[in-house]
């Protein structure tokens, strides 16, 4: 099932996408909130109603709506660094003994097809294709073998990074949190539809040229390792996002480095999920 946050008639609504059509969940069943964040927050209670509503007649063609960020207001956006062997090698780093974590501020969230800003203060903007997990259940101290049960679903993500700002300080949060620099979507594919999240091809294209091409099976620390560790430190809440790492092929590792420029089109594809695509746009 593909949970979506869409806009129609200037109003945002929670929906389910099937083929080229959208079911408006609240219109299908008034028990289901129209706000996607409320659906996510109450997922264990609403899952059966949502599944039943998704089988009904659609309300819109997909082409008639605008897809918004599936999780527009996450409480936490957590991201792991140096988590594919080829990316570690191109970065000139050793494989980490422990997971390397940073945050992207929630204000960086962007819709799946909206423009991505080239900031005034830097020309060193890079792409990072990532599998993004959405937490669906409040949890703490989750064992690795139980971690799948707290995942609502999966999305495509682009961990857009301003490289010079990233390395101005030992903490990466500024370089990772510019406005619009966390495009996600195009929808949340629920866990049971994906199955094993560690078997998915992941690719990034810039202006149609394939720059990244890997598989989530190549993660150094897989998604369940990540959830087990994070949940020892903090309570994970419904709607929290986990960016699971990027494979090799990023722009900064090229010789010479190849950063994005205004007008470039960046596309992230993940098998069984879909694709997001944004055009780089100069900040006014």
Backbone torsions as a table, in degrees:
resi	resn	phi	psi	omega
1	UNK	NA	139.6	-178.0
2	UNK	-111.7	103.5	178.5
3	UNK	-82.1	130.5	-175.5
4	UNK	-128.9	155.7	170.8
5	UNK	-116.9	115.8	-173.0
6	UNK	-130.8	160.5	177.6
7	UNK	-115.8	131.7	175.0
8	UNK	-143.0	128.3	-178.1
9	UNK	63.9	28.8	178.1
10	UNK	80.2	8.3	-178.2
11	UNK	-122.7	137.4	177.8
12	UNK	-86.7	142.1	-176.1
13	UNK	-141.9	150.7	172.5
14	UNK	-86.2	139.1	-178.5
15	UNK	-150.9	176.8	173.0
16	UNK	-124.9	131.9	-180.0
17	UNK	-98.9	131.7	174.2
18	UNK	-139.3	123.4	-175.0
19	UNK	56.2	-120.2	-179.0
20	UNK	-111.9	31.7	-176.5
21	UNK	-136.7	162.0	-176.6
22	UNK	-129.6	131.6	170.8
23	UNK	-96.5	125.4	173.6
24	UNK	-81.3	110.7	-170.0
25	UNK	-63.5	-40.8	-179.1
26	UNK	-68.1	-35.1	176.6
27	UNK	-70.1	-32.7	179.4
28	UNK	-73.8	-33.0	-178.9
29	UNK	-155.6	112.3	-174.5
30	UNK	-64.1	-15.2	176.2
31	UNK	-67.8	-27.6	-177.1
32	UNK	-84.7	126.0	-179.3
33	UNK	-62.8	153.3	175.7
34	UNK	-79.4	-19.3	-178.2
35	UNK	-88.5	123.4	-177.1
36	UNK	-60.9	-33.8	-180.0
37	UNK	-65.6	-35.1	177.1
38	UNK	-70.3	-35.1	176.0
39	UNK	-63.5	-46.2	-180.0
40	UNK	-64.0	-43.5	-177.5
41	UNK	-62.1	-29.8	-176.4
42	UNK	-113.2	25.7	-172.6
43	UNK	-55.2	-46.0	-179.0
44	UNK	-57.6	-31.6	-179.5
45	UNK	-83.6	-27.8	-171.8
46	UNK	-101.9	-10.1	-171.9
47	UNK	-54.6	-45.8	-178.3
48	UNK	-64.9	-41.2	178.2
49	UNK	-64.0	-40.4	-179.9
50	UNK	-64.9	-43.9	179.2
51	UNK	-60.7	-40.8	179.4
52	UNK	-67.8	-42.5	179.2
53	UNK	-63.3	-34.2	-176.9
54	UNK	-65.1	-18.9	-179.6
55	UNK	-85.5	-6.0	-177.8
56	UNK	-81.6	180.0	-179.9
57	UNK	-67.2	138.2	179.4
58	UNK	-70.4	158.6	180.0
59	UNK	-104.6	-21.9	-177.2
60	UNK	-144.5	152.4	163.9
61	UNK	-75.6	146.4	179.5
62	UNK	-59.1	-33.8	-179.1
63	UNK	-69.7	-14.6	-177.7
64	UNK	-88.9	-11.5	-174.9
65	UNK	-115.1	162.7	172.6
66	UNK	-105.0	124.5	177.1
67	UNK	-79.6	128.0	178.2
68	UNK	-101.4	174.9	174.6
69	UNK	-58.1	126.2	-177.6
70	UNK	-62.5	-26.9	174.4
71	UNK	-126.0	88.5	-171.1
72	UNK	-75.1	-23.2	-174.1
73	UNK	-135.2	61.6	179.1
74	UNK	-68.0	146.3	174.8
75	UNK	-72.2	-40.2	-178.5
76	UNK	-133.0	139.0	171.1
77	UNK	-123.8	103.3	-174.5
78	UNK	-106.7	137.9	-175.3
79	UNK	-138.5	138.7	-179.3
80	UNK	-103.3	139.7	178.6
81	UNK	-104.1	158.9	173.3
82	UNK	51.8	62.0	-172.7
83	UNK	-126.6	9.1	168.2
84	UNK	-126.0	137.4	-175.0
85	UNK	-59.0	-40.4	-177.9
86	UNK	-69.7	-33.2	176.8
87	UNK	-70.9	-37.1	176.3
88	UNK	-61.3	-44.7	-178.6
89	UNK	-63.7	-44.2	-178.5
90	UNK	-70.6	-20.8	177.7
91	UNK	-84.2	-7.5	-179.5
92	UNK	71.9	25.6	-177.2
93	UNK	-108.5	163.2	170.0
94	UNK	-86.3	153.1	176.4
95	UNK	-61.5	123.7	-176.8
96	UNK	-63.5	140.3	173.6
97	UNK	-76.7	-29.0	178.3
98	UNK	-123.3	157.0	179.3
99	UNK	-65.2	137.8	-178.4
100	UNK	-105.2	112.5	-172.8
101	UNK	-115.6	146.2	171.0
102	UNK	-143.8	175.4	178.6
103	UNK	-119.7	147.5	163.9
104	UNK	-107.7	131.4	-178.9
105	UNK	-68.0	145.1	-178.6
106	UNK	-57.2	-24.6	179.1
107	UNK	-68.0	-9.1	178.0
108	UNK	-85.3	-6.2	-177.8
109	UNK	-60.9	138.6	-177.9
110	UNK	-138.1	151.2	178.8
111	UNK	-68.7	158.6	-170.2
112	UNK	-65.1	-25.8	-176.6
113	UNK	-123.2	10.8	-180.0
114	UNK	-78.5	158.5	175.6
115	UNK	-60.1	152.7	177.0
116	UNK	-113.6	127.7	-171.8
117	UNK	-78.5	134.8	166.3
118	UNK	-89.0	110.0	-173.1
119	UNK	-68.9	150.7	178.2
120	UNK	-60.1	-31.1	-167.4
121	UNK	-88.3	-1.8	-177.1
122	UNK	-157.9	140.8	172.0
123	UNK	-98.0	2.4	-169.8
124	UNK	-100.0	61.9	-177.1
125	UNK	-100.6	132.6	-173.0
126	UNK	-126.7	161.8	177.8
127	UNK	-105.4	152.9	172.3
128	UNK	-150.1	102.5	177.3
129	UNK	-69.0	134.5	-177.9
130	UNK	-146.4	146.5	165.7
131	UNK	-79.6	130.5	-178.5
132	UNK	-117.1	127.7	177.2
133	UNK	-99.9	143.4	177.2
134	UNK	-111.0	122.0	177.3
135	UNK	-73.2	137.9	-176.9
136	UNK	-118.2	1.6	-175.3
137	UNK	-149.8	134.8	176.5
138	UNK	-63.5	129.2	-172.3
139	UNK	-155.4	155.4	177.9
140	UNK	-149.1	144.9	179.2
141	UNK	51.8	57.8	-179.1
142	UNK	-85.8	125.6	174.6
143	UNK	-70.0	147.6	-178.5
144	UNK	-54.6	-40.7	-177.4
145	UNK	-69.8	-14.1	178.1
146	UNK	-104.8	-0.8	-169.9
147	UNK	-64.2	-33.1	-179.7
148	UNK	-58.8	-30.7	-174.3
149	UNK	-70.2	-16.5	-179.2
150	UNK	-99.8	2.1	179.7
151	UNK	-91.4	121.7	173.9
152	UNK	-73.6	-48.5	-177.7
153	UNK	-177.3	-169.5	-171.0
154	UNK	-133.6	151.7	-179.5
155	UNK	-139.7	169.0	164.8
156	UNK	-83.3	149.6	174.7
157	UNK	-145.8	156.6	174.7
158	UNK	-127.5	109.4	178.3
159	UNK	-82.6	71.7	-179.2
160	UNK	-60.3	135.1	-171.6
161	UNK	-134.5	131.8	173.0
162	UNK	-92.3	101.9	-164.4
163	UNK	-65.3	-41.8	-178.6
164	UNK	-66.5	-39.8	177.3
165	UNK	-68.2	-32.7	178.0
166	UNK	-57.0	-39.1	-173.6
167	UNK	-103.8	11.4	172.8
168	UNK	-64.1	-30.7	-178.5
169	UNK	-138.3	163.8	177.5
170	UNK	-64.2	-23.5	178.2
171	UNK	-91.6	130.4	-171.3
172	UNK	-88.5	0.0	-166.4
173	UNK	-60.3	-38.3	-179.2
174	UNK	-65.6	-48.5	-178.1
175	UNK	-67.0	-15.0	-178.3
176	UNK	-102.2	-4.5	-166.8
177	UNK	-122.0	19.4	176.5
178	UNK	-62.3	153.2	178.8
179	UNK	-54.2	137.7	177.6
180	UNK	73.6	4.4	-171.7
181	UNK	-91.2	23.3	171.2
182	UNK	-137.8	65.0	175.0
183	UNK	-65.4	137.4	-179.5
184	UNK	-140.3	156.2	175.2
185	UNK	135.3	-150.1	-0.5
186	UNK	-74.6	-12.1	179.2
187	UNK	-154.8	175.9	173.3
188	UNK	-99.4	115.9	174.4
189	UNK	-88.5	121.1	-172.5
190	UNK	-65.6	152.8	-171.7
191	UNK	-55.9	-43.3	-176.0
192	UNK	-66.9	-26.5	177.3
193	UNK	-75.2	-34.3	-179.6
194	UNK	-76.7	-42.0	-171.5
195	UNK	78.0	-133.8	-178.5
196	UNK	-69.5	118.8	-179.1
197	UNK	-77.9	1.8	-175.8
198	UNK	-106.7	30.9	179.8
199	UNK	-133.4	21.4	-168.6
200	UNK	-104.9	126.5	171.4
201	UNK	-66.4	139.0	-179.3
202	UNK	-133.2	133.2	-175.2
203	UNK	-141.2	151.9	172.0
204	UNK	-130.9	134.7	177.9
205	UNK	-120.0	138.5	172.1
206	UNK	-119.0	116.5	-176.4
207	UNK	53.5	39.0	176.8
208	UNK	84.0	-6.5	179.6
209	UNK	-94.4	126.0	-179.0
210	UNK	-72.9	119.1	-178.7
211	UNK	-107.4	-28.4	177.9
212	UNK	-130.4	139.7	-178.0
213	UNK	-156.4	106.5	-176.6
214	UNK	-151.4	-162.8	179.8
215	UNK	-143.1	141.6	-178.2
216	UNK	-65.3	-11.3	172.4
217	UNK	-67.6	-12.3	-179.4
218	UNK	-91.9	5.8	176.8
219	UNK	-60.6	136.2	175.5
220	UNK	-69.0	-52.5	173.0
221	UNK	-109.5	114.4	-174.4
222	UNK	-75.8	176.2	-174.8
223	UNK	-57.4	-38.7	-176.9
224	UNK	-72.8	-34.2	170.2
225	UNK	-58.4	-42.7	-176.2
226	UNK	-64.4	-47.6	-179.3
227	UNK	-63.2	-42.1	-179.5
228	UNK	-59.6	-43.0	-179.6
229	UNK	-71.2	-50.4	-177.2
230	UNK	-58.1	-39.5	-175.5
231	UNK	-74.4	-10.1	170.4
232	UNK	-73.5	-30.2	-175.6
233	UNK	-93.3	-33.1	-171.6
234	UNK	-146.1	153.9	172.0
235	UNK	-75.7	124.7	175.5
236	UNK	-87.5	134.8	-174.7
237	UNK	-113.2	154.8	174.7
238	UNK	-55.0	130.7	-178.5
239	UNK	94.7	-11.0	173.1
240	UNK	-62.2	143.3	-177.5
241	UNK	-112.7	141.9	174.9
242	UNK	-122.9	112.6	171.2
243	UNK	-84.0	119.5	-164.4
244	UNK	-91.8	1.8	178.2
245	UNK	117.9	159.0	-178.2
246	UNK	-120.2	144.6	176.9
247	UNK	-80.0	178.7	179.0
248	UNK	-65.9	161.7	178.3
249	UNK	112.2	8.3	-178.6
250	UNK	-70.4	159.1	-173.4
251	UNK	-64.5	-36.8	-176.0
252	UNK	-66.3	-22.8	-177.4
253	UNK	-84.6	-9.8	179.9
254	UNK	-74.9	159.1	-179.5
255	UNK	-121.1	106.9	-5.2
256	UNK	-75.0	167.1	178.8
257	UNK	-56.2	144.2	179.3
258	UNK	-121.8	101.6	-179.3
259	UNK	-94.6	162.8	-179.3
260	UNK	-74.2	155.8	176.8
261	UNK	-137.1	162.6	-179.5
262	UNK	-55.4	135.1	-178.8
263	UNK	97.3	-18.2	176.9
264	UNK	-65.5	145.0	178.1
265	UNK	-112.4	121.6	-176.9
266	UNK	-111.9	124.0	-177.2
267	UNK	-122.9	130.4	175.2
268	UNK	-114.4	126.9	178.5
269	UNK	-121.9	139.7	172.8
270	UNK	-135.5	131.8	-179.1
271	UNK	-54.6	140.2	175.4
272	UNK	67.2	3.2	175.8
273	UNK	-113.8	-55.6	-176.9
274	UNK	137.1	-146.9	-175.7
275	UNK	-148.7	150.0	168.9
276	UNK	-120.2	153.7	-176.8
277	UNK	-152.6	128.2	-179.7
278	UNK	-134.8	145.0	176.1
279	UNK	-96.5	131.1	178.7
280	UNK	-70.9	131.9	-175.1
281	UNK	-132.8	133.2	179.9
282	UNK	-62.9	136.4	177.3
283	UNK	-70.9	133.4	-179.3
284	UNK	-80.1	NA	NA
